[in-house]
Amino acid sequence: MNKTIGFIGQGWIGKNLADHFERRGFDVLRYAKEPEFEMNKEAIADCDIVFIAVPTPSTPEGFDDRILRAVLPLVGKGKTAVIKSTILPGTTDEFAALYPDRFVMHSPEFLRETSVRNDIDFPDRNIVGIPSRYFDDEIWQTKARDVMEVLPDAPYKAICKAPEAELTKYGGNNFLFVKVVFMNLMYDIATTHGARFDVIAENMKADPRIGASHMQPVHQYDHMGGIEGRGAGGHCFIKDFAAFRQMFEQRLGDDQEAVTLLRAFEAKNNKMLRDSGKDLDLLEGVYGKLNEDVAEMQQVFIKEGDDIAAMEMARAKDDLPTLEAAYTRAGEDLVKLTDAYEETGEDLTAIEEIITEKE
């Protein structure tokens, strides 16, 4: 007898995943906020396995998993919830503690918007993460194998601890993010030497350690309908790098060299996206509304001694939600100002004293 497979969320991931299971003959139940699916809300509790694919955006206020937290209780007691949404490391462990009567797992998705159906039908890998405290529990291992069995076959399969699965998604996306930014730097330096970048790229691709993907400085990878431009764009790269950098700062903030490096990559990428007009809607979703004041602020920030004036400007703008967002949009020269703001809030006198000490 077929298991009933539930799907919460019918965006491009959830819909295509549910379509795939239907094509394979599974009994499928879909729940989403759209009218054609909302009547299935209560019935989700009866599904044996429920895949959850709902938005978990990075916003100017930080990582937002409120939708995921709202729908997870819909999964029935004793049933298995498989989170496909990108989540911060430790989230699955937290949910397992909150809902000990459910089997909450994480299975990251690795889909490209331009080839989502093919990526679902023929995945390169399937990863299922079990909450850390239950990893050696045979019942949980059996449930994880049940999930693995219903997923489309893949050449690589791994059942691991949930934080390992969660970090795998961030590791892959952010590695490619950095690769895109670096190849743009290569393009710029090649131009100054009169060298042909396409020849350089082909030479590099011949090294199997490097790989052939994410080498183009001007491209539109997966934001369908978007214009071509420079920088790492798309629905995942921008938000996932922002979330990773914020997480790194929270946990390893004393490593100033690493923090500065991550911030520099973030600022450089955002500038390339802005300057080329690529994925500006996605950029605004993560960092807030973009406008002419950002460019004006950048000019203010880079002037010696103008940090306080810039701080007052940032506070006065309703559409500049946080100084953190202002930093990533304006450039690398906000490090001292950001540090001072975090230490003192809006005490401008104290900020001025700290900035003076750092110079």
C-alpha positions as CSV (number, residue, x, y, z in Angstrom):
1,M,0.0,0.0,0.0
2,N,1.4,3.4,-1.0
3,K,2.2,5.9,1.7
4,T,0.3,9.1,1.6
5,I,2.8,11.9,0.9
6,G,1.9,15.4,2.0
7,F,3.3,18.7,0.8
8,I,3.1,22.0,2.6
9,G,3.9,24.9,0.3
10,Q,3.2,25.0,-3.4
11,G,5.8,27.4,-4.7
12,W,8.2,26.3,-7.5
13,I,9.9,23.8,-5.2
14,G,6.9,22.3,-3.4
15,K,4.8,22.2,-6.6
16,N,7.4,20.5,-8.7
17,L,8.2,18.0,-5.9
18,A,4.5,17.1,-5.5
19,D,4.1,16.8,-9.3
20,H,7.1,14.4,-9.3
21,F,5.5,12.1,-6.6
22,E,2.2,12.1,-8.5
23,R,3.9,11.0,-11.7
24,R,5.4,8.1,-9.7
25,G,2.0,7.0,-8.5
26,F,2.1,8.1,-4.9
27,D,-1.1,9.3,-3.1
28,V,-0.3,13.1,-2.8
29,L,-2.0,15.7,-0.7
30,R,-1.1,19.4,-1.1
31,Y,-1.6,22.2,1.4
32,A,-0.8,25.9,0.7
33,K,-2.4,29.3,1.2
34,E,-3.9,29.3,-2.3
35,P,-7.7,28.6,-2.4
36,E,-7.3,25.3,-4.3
37,F,-5.2,23.8,-1.5
38,E,-6.2,25.5,1.7
39,M,-9.1,23.0,2.3
40,N,-6.4,20.3,2.9
41,K,-5.0,21.9,6.0
42,E,-6.5,19.4,8.5
43,A,-5.9,16.4,6.3
44,I,-2.1,17.0,6.3
45,A,-2.1,15.4,9.8
46,D,-3.0,12.0,8.2
47,C,0.0,11.9,5.8
48,D,2.8,9.5,6.6
49,I,5.5,11.8,5.3
50,V,5.1,15.5,4.8
51,F,7.6,17.6,2.8
52,I,7.7,21.2,3.8
53,A,8.8,23.7,1.3
54,V,7.9,27.2,2.4
55,P,9.8,30.5,2.2
56,T,12.6,31.1,4.8
57,P,13.9,34.5,3.5
58,S,16.8,36.6,4.7
59,T,15.4,40.1,5.3
60,P,16.8,43.4,6.6
61,E,15.7,42.2,10.0
62,G,17.5,38.9,9.7
63,F,16.6,35.3,8.9
64,D,12.8,34.7,8.9
65,D,11.5,31.2,9.4
66,R,8.1,32.2,10.8
67,I,6.1,30.5,8.1
68,L,7.9,27.2,8.7
69,R,7.3,27.5,12.5
70,A,3.6,28.1,11.8
71,V,3.0,25.1,9.6
72,L,5.1,22.5,11.3
73,P,2.5,21.7,13.9
74,L,0.1,20.6,11.1
75,V,2.1,17.4,10.7
76,G,0.4,14.6,12.7
77,K,1.8,13.0,15.8
78,G,3.9,10.0,15.0
79,K,4.3,11.2,11.4
80,T,7.5,12.3,9.6
81,A,8.1,16.0,8.7
82,V,10.8,16.6,6.1
83,I,11.9,20.2,5.9
84,K,13.1,21.1,2.4
85,S,13.3,24.8,3.1
86,T,16.8,26.2,3.7
87,I,17.2,26.7,7.5
88,L,19.9,27.8,9.8
89,P,22.0,25.1,11.5
90,G,20.4,23.8,14.6
91,T,16.9,24.5,13.5
92,T,15.9,20.9,13.1
93,D,17.4,20.0,16.5
94,E,15.3,22.8,18.0
95,F,12.1,21.6,16.3
96,A,12.8,18.0,17.4
97,A,12.8,19.2,21.0
98,L,9.7,21.3,20.5
99,Y,7.8,18.4,18.9
100,P,9.1,15.1,20.4
101,D,6.0,13.3,19.2
102,R,6.9,13.8,15.5
103,F,9.9,12.8,13.4
104,V,11.3,16.1,12.2
105,M,14.1,15.8,9.7
106,H,15.9,18.0,7.1
107,S,16.5,17.2,3.5
108,P,18.1,20.1,1.6
109,E,17.0,20.7,-1.9
110,F,19.6,21.4,-4.7
111,L,17.4,22.6,-7.5
112,R,18.0,25.1,-10.3
113,E,15.0,27.2,-11.3
114,T,15.8,26.7,-15.0
115,S,15.9,22.9,-14.8
116,V,13.8,22.2,-11.7
117,R,11.9,19.2,-13.1
118,N,15.0,17.5,-14.4
119,D,16.8,18.2,-11.1
120,I,14.0,16.6,-9.1
121,D,13.6,13.6,-11.4
122,F,17.4,12.9,-11.6
123,P,19.0,14.3,-8.5
124,D,22.8,14.2,-8.0
125,R,22.4,13.5,-4.2
126,N,19.8,12.9,-1.5
127,I,20.7,13.9,2.0
128,V,18.5,13.3,5.1
129,G,19.4,14.9,8.4
130,I,18.3,13.4,11.7
131,P,18.3,15.5,14.9
132,S,21.6,15.2,16.6
133,R,20.2,13.7,19.8
134,Y,18.4,10.9,17.9
135,F,21.1,10.1,15.3
136,D,22.0,6.7,17.0
137,D,18.3,5.8,17.6
138,E,17.3,2.9,15.4
139,I,13.7,4.1,15.1
140,W,14.9,7.4,13.7
141,Q,17.3,5.7,11.4
142,T,14.5,3.6,10.1
143,K,12.3,6.6,9.5
144,A,15.2,8.3,7.7
145,R,15.6,5.3,5.5
146,D,11.8,5.4,4.7
147,V,12.3,9.0,3.5
148,M,15.3,8.0,1.5
149,E,13.3,5.2,-0.2
150,V,10.5,7.5,-1.4
151,L,12.9,10.1,-2.8
152,P,13.9,9.8,-6.4
153,D,17.0,7.7,-6.8
154,A,20.4,9.4,-6.7
155,P,24.0,8.2,-7.1
156,Y,24.9,9.8,-3.7
157,K,22.9,9.1,-0.6
158,A,23.7,10.2,3.0
159,I,21.9,10.0,6.3
160,C,23.6,12.3,8.6
161,K,23.0,14.6,11.6
162,A,20.7,17.5,10.9
163,P,23.2,20.3,11.4
164,E,25.5,18.5,8.9
165,A,22.6,18.5,6.3
166,E,21.7,22.1,7.1
167,L,25.3,23.3,6.7
168,T,25.7,21.3,3.5
169,K,23.2,23.6,1.8
170,Y,25.0,26.7,3.0
171,G,28.4,25.3,2.2
172,G,27.5,24.5,-1.4
173,N,25.6,27.7,-2.2
174,N,28.2,30.0,-0.5
175,F,31.2,28.2,-2.1
176,L,29.6,28.9,-5.5
177,F,28.8,32.5,-4.4
178,V,32.5,33.1,-3.7
179,K,33.5,31.4,-7.0
180,V,31.2,33.8,-8.9
181,V,32.6,36.9,-7.2
182,F,36.2,35.7,-7.7
183,M,35.7,35.0,-11.4
184,N,34.4,38.5,-11.7
185,L,37.6,39.8,-10.2
186,M,39.5,37.6,-12.6
187,Y,37.5,39.2,-15.5
188,D,38.4,42.7,-14.3
189,I,42.1,42.0,-13.9
190,A,42.2,40.2,-17.3
191,T,40.7,43.3,-18.9
192,T,43.5,45.5,-17.6
193,H,46.0,43.2,-19.2
194,G,44.2,42.9,-22.5
195,A,43.8,39.2,-21.9
196,R,40.8,37.3,-23.2
197,F,38.7,36.1,-20.2
198,D,37.0,33.4,-22.1
199,V,40.3,31.8,-22.9
200,I,41.4,32.0,-19.3
201,A,38.1,30.5,-18.2
202,E,38.5,27.5,-20.5
203,N,42.0,27.0,-19.4
204,M,40.8,26.9,-15.8
205,K,37.9,24.6,-16.5
206,A,40.4,22.0,-17.7
207,D,41.5,21.6,-14.1
208,P,39.0,19.0,-12.7
209,R,39.5,20.5,-9.2
210,I,37.9,23.8,-10.3
211,G,34.9,22.6,-12.4
212,A,33.1,24.3,-15.2
213,S,30.1,25.9,-13.5
214,H,29.7,29.5,-12.3
215,M,32.6,30.8,-14.3
216,Q,30.8,33.6,-16.3
217,P,31.2,37.2,-15.1
218,V,28.0,38.2,-16.9
219,H,25.1,35.8,-16.6
220,Q,21.6,35.1,-15.4
221,Y,21.7,31.7,-13.7
222,D,18.2,31.0,-12.4
223,H,16.1,34.1,-11.8
224,M,13.8,33.5,-14.7
225,G,12.8,36.6,-16.5
226,G,15.6,38.6,-15.0
227,I,18.2,40.5,-17.0
228,E,21.7,39.4,-17.3
229,G,24.3,41.1,-15.1
230,R,27.3,40.7,-13.0
231,G,27.5,39.1,-9.6
232,A,26.1,36.1,-7.7
233,G,22.3,36.5,-8.0
234,G,19.3,34.2,-8.0
235,H,16.8,33.3,-5.3
236,C,19.4,31.4,-3.2
237,F,22.8,33.0,-3.4
238,I,22.0,36.5,-2.1
239,K,19.9,35.4,0.8
240,D,22.0,32.4,1.8
241,F,25.3,34.4,1.9
242,A,23.7,37.1,4.0
243,A,22.4,34.5,6.4
244,F,25.8,32.7,6.6
245,R,27.7,35.9,7.2
246,Q,25.3,36.9,10.0
247,M,25.5,33.5,11.5
248,F,29.3,33.5,11.3
249,E,29.4,36.9,13.0
250,Q,27.1,35.7,15.8
251,R,29.2,32.6,16.6
252,L,32.7,33.6,15.5
253,G,32.6,37.4,15.7
254,D,36.0,37.6,17.3
255,D,37.6,36.4,14.1
256,Q,37.8,39.8,12.6
257,E,39.8,38.8,9.6
258,A,37.1,36.2,8.6
259,V,34.3,38.7,9.3
260,T,36.0,41.4,7.2
261,L,36.5,38.9,4.4
262,L,32.9,37.8,4.4
263,R,31.6,41.4,4.5
264,A,33.9,42.3,1.7
265,F,32.6,39.5,-0.6
266,E,29.1,40.5,0.3
267,A,29.6,44.2,-0.4
268,K,31.5,43.6,-3.6
269,N,28.8,41.3,-4.9
270,N,26.0,43.6,-4.0
271,K,27.7,46.5,-5.8
272,M,28.1,44.4,-8.9
273,L,24.4,43.5,-8.8
274,R,23.4,47.1,-8.3
275,D,25.7,48.5,-11.0
276,S,24.6,46.0,-13.6
277,G,20.9,46.1,-12.6
278,K,20.8,42.3,-11.9
279,D,18.2,40.8,-9.5
280,L,17.5,44.1,-7.8
281,D,14.2,42.8,-6.6
282,L,15.9,39.9,-4.8
283,L,18.6,42.3,-3.4
284,E,15.9,44.6,-2.0
285,G,14.2,41.6,-0.4
286,V,17.3,40.8,1.6
287,Y,18.7,44.3,2.3
288,G,15.8,46.6,2.1
289,K,14.7,49.2,-0.4
290,L,17.4,50.6,-2.7
291,N,17.4,54.2,-3.7
292,E,19.7,57.1,-4.6
293,D,20.5,57.7,-0.9
294,V,22.6,54.5,-0.9
295,A,25.0,55.9,-3.4
296,E,25.1,59.2,-1.6
297,M,25.8,57.4,1.7
298,Q,28.7,55.5,0.2
299,Q,30.4,58.8,-0.8
300,V,29.8,60.1,2.8
301,F,31.2,57.0,4.4
302,I,34.4,56.9,2.5
303,K,35.4,60.4,3.6
304,E,37.7,60.7,6.6
305,G,35.9,62.0,9.7
306,D,32.4,61.9,8.2
307,D,31.2,58.7,10.1
308,I,29.0,60.6,12.5
309,A,27.2,62.5,9.8
310,A,26.6,59.3,7.9
311,M,25.3,57.7,11.0
312,E,22.8,60.5,11.5
313,M,21.8,60.2,7.8
314,A,21.2,56.5,8.2
315,R,19.0,57.0,11.3
316,A,17.0,59.7,9.5
317,K,16.0,57.5,6.6
318,D,12.9,55.4,7.2
319,D,13.8,53.2,4.2
320,L,17.2,52.2,5.6
321,P,16.0,49.6,8.0
322,T,19.3,48.7,9.8
323,L,22.9,49.9,9.8
324,E,23.8,46.3,9.0
325,A,21.8,46.5,5.8
326,A,23.4,49.9,5.0
327,Y,26.8,48.4,5.4
328,T,26.3,45.6,2.9
329,R,24.8,48.0,0.4
330,A,27.3,50.8,0.7
331,G,30.7,49.2,1.0
332,E,33.6,48.1,3.1
333,D,34.3,51.4,4.8
334,L,31.5,51.0,7.4
335,V,33.3,48.5,9.6
336,K,34.3,50.9,12.4
337,L,30.9,52.6,12.3
338,T,29.0,49.3,12.4
339,D,31.1,48.0,15.3
340,A,30.6,51.3,17.2
341,Y,26.9,51.3,16.6
342,E,26.6,47.7,17.9
343,E,28.4,48.7,21.1
344,T,26.6,51.9,21.8
345,G,23.3,52.0,20.0
346,E,22.4,55.6,19.1
347,D,24.7,57.4,21.5
348,L,26.6,59.5,18.9
349,T,29.1,60.9,21.4
350,A,30.1,57.4,22.5
351,I,30.3,56.3,18.8
352,E,32.6,59.2,18.1
353,E,34.9,58.2,20.9
354,I,35.0,54.5,19.8
355,I,35.7,55.5,16.2
356,T,38.5,57.8,17.4
357,E,40.0,54.9,19.4
358,K,39.9,52.6,16.4
359,E,41.7,55.0,14.1
